[in-house]
Amino acid sequence: MSDWDTGDTGHDGGSDVDYGHYEAGQQHGELDQLHQVDANDSSYNSDFNVYEQDSANAESTDFQQGHNVQWTDGHGASYSETDFTNYSHDEASTDSIFAAEGSVEASDSQYSEIDALRQQIDSSFATGTEFHGNAGGLGVASN
């Protein structure tokens, strides 16, 4: 950049010219933009059903019966009869029912995004204030 402030320099150009302020140069700029998104989602679901049934029984039966007959006649003959019944029964049983249902779900997701933008801006500029005086004092560069 340059600043010129000429004012009255003492030339003998025959006119009093005031150039004022003149500035020229270049500007450089950058635009940086960063956009980032991070997200995650986790879920878990559990369902479980249990059904159980137990039953047990036992049975025991004992039965005894006896019959005895003895007979003797007067002639010395004898008769004897014995009947005996013995019955025994034992039984045991068990029943068991077991049912199970299950469900397990799991979900895990992650998301990540990043956007980066970089832009370079270059510009040239020239500015000047008005001059007062006669145009004869200006050179070709001012046209």
Summary of the structure (lengths in Angstrom):
residues: 143
radius of gyration: 61.1
end to end distance: 20.7
largest distance: 195.4
contacts: 247
relative contact order: 0.39
helix: 4%
strand: 76%
